[in-house]
């Protein structure tokens, strides 16, 4: 009864892998560095026509894509791990709000950043402007989240959720943790706690070192 994750070190598959590690479910990773070249994207094509990671294939053979959906689904399938507020929990609304906000407002920027010619064409100056402006947009979004959230030990209170894993990974991407700490200092304190979790120490060192 093993899960299969199509992913890559440092990518959007890492919070999914972290959740599976905390759940204690067996999983294997098919490494597919999709931003590298067509051959890597072709590895994912049989399970995701978008040729993007992450992809989760369940032990029953069902395929799931989209990191937020996978994380929410895993938390619901493994309630014993207590990685998400259950329906009826007062935190549930904010959990769903921010689990949607991260991919819609922040993660989506990286489709542009990975290949700015998608929107900027072949003009190097236009591509440079896109990279600069998307980095600032990401920082602005983190600042907006910081202004609307009241973290405790973790983002939604005393208990770790998959939202913490998601933000701990996404905050490592451009404009990186230094900028994240500047615009979202309370959230930064939370992700540092997530970084330091003993249960994930070896995992972080392998899948997102540094």
Steps between C-alpha positions, in 0.01 A plus 500: 500500500755753380441852370694620197607864475627657182716785618844651544718628781419861584172490306129508576510128569702558817205598726315192373798281581529669841134429574543134404807483724304633798207272422736205491361369172741319267574687179742504212612803301544502125740786452390730217671838480239640264651848469820347362405360159244313292630159601427576865151629417434187295545291815185663640292495181348153562342618826452873437435644152626836627837330559534678833587388849394407759288200415381248757394151398311331783540134596165442327633650177318835513695799368493837673666822388527852648701524819231660715240242398743216571586638844136550600410154369784332689402673823142382457603145413723478808314680779710317758793725400295813590648707216189707425201641689202275439166633369328682785829606659505882544834509316367321191396811308837671537678173420318474167544871434878491528542158342334657194681833525851353485461326162273764347703806595855376559567159346345613171771765462761231449345378176589845370839521670616156380474620141429874472496473120153349540372852562792722407599345169864498396584848627759460782402835653135400516593168657712676763210733587267203537740329740541818705129575517393144579750490788347817641149364446590188698639712784185714498284188525697368796461840667124490440476155656709618796257787558197270505624208707565463873765230541565321825755219514382419148304700244154399621574444866681248717471210256701441184299473177585441135471878457817536707678249277379680188616843616830363637586380149355785291673760718837353401441589136568843346516761652623252764500490875681827567232699317229280651630584848486870418139503379359220719702485824239312705451241228877475467523401866249222429683358199822495701319274748388279213859487373612384845245222551697190608267276297602683182867578566635226274227563244582871458870423472430263212215670312561872559845554651610848596 
